């Protein structure tokens, strides 16, 4: 699945004390979705390049876990960058 990153939230603390960052997407099918990425987990490395580019980029490789939720273990690939 492909989606445009609409918002990257600041790092927050979860209820169990872990730090995480929420990313919101507008998917190519018109739906909204989000994922939470935790710097302590190994999948964070997959998202590091995406986070550097910030909002407005389009990424492919998104797997949908549940309705409105992107699997944090997806392997995102940047296909367009914001201007």
Helices and strands as residue ranges (DSSP letters): E 3-8, E 12-13, E 19-27, E 32-37, H 44-53, E 58-60, E 64-66, E 69-70, E 77-80
